[in-house]
Amino acid sequence: MFCGAEMNFVEMNWHNFYDMYLRLTPGMKFHLGHRWMLAGQVHVPLINKGYVDRYSMFRLSNATLSKELHFPDAHQYFKLSAGLFSKDRCGFDLRWMVPITDWWMLSAQAGVTNYWALGYKPGGLKENEFCSDNWLFTGMLNTHFLIKPWNMEIRMNGGRYIDGLMGAELDVMGHYRHVSFVAYARLHEPVNDRFQDHVITGAITAGEGRRQSGGFKIIVMLPPYKKSKRTFVVRPASNIRLIYNAQMDEKTMMMYETDPEENERVYPVAVPWGLSTQQPAEK
């Protein structure tokens, strides 16, 4: 069992001096053996200033069953997931990772998902929605390069995101003992009205016709750093993520997560490559 928090802050706004929401994100992970895992997470609202009422709801944000398949002799590593994902998506997801050398790796992601929303606010406001006729295919192809002398990683990826846009992203990452710094740049199709539907939650509001964005991310891993063999563990969330987007747009080129603690520092599949070979062992 773990618990974290999520905060979103926008400083520039025509209506308010700033907009902000803060919520707790408690969750649970059950390791069922043979690389099966069941994960779940809820959102508990604390502060909502300037955001719509749906951010004031108690929400189920993740309920996922996943299975990893490892074929080390063939250098093939897979993860299959099904259930309710983040970003209001539900469906099926496949991850694939293949180390080519000790400095180069390829990976891919493919998903078939739909819109879903499940939330409740005391006083009668609630969401219970599932769009059965709006299945969306998303896919990503990634290449990873490791620069060992400086413990840097360069990632290049491109594909189709859950906002319906095709895009590409370049990440330059510096890894340290418990912290990773990421500078990123993005290029995508021009935003237009054809994407303003249930593909994402709400309409894309800023920058119609804009094609580029960028910013930085900081991922800080939290103790305990070593995995435990105990049957039941209560801990804080595994990491803190700080994300800055220069275009103030949180919806463009958005992708769901199948793991409630998914982040850029830890690979979605337990592959013996790069930073994963430096992770602390079990205690």
Summary of the structure (lengths in Angstrom):
residues: 283
radius of gyration: 18.9
end to end distance: 17.8
largest distance: 58.3
contacts: 824
relative contact order: 0.16
helix: 6%
strand: 55%
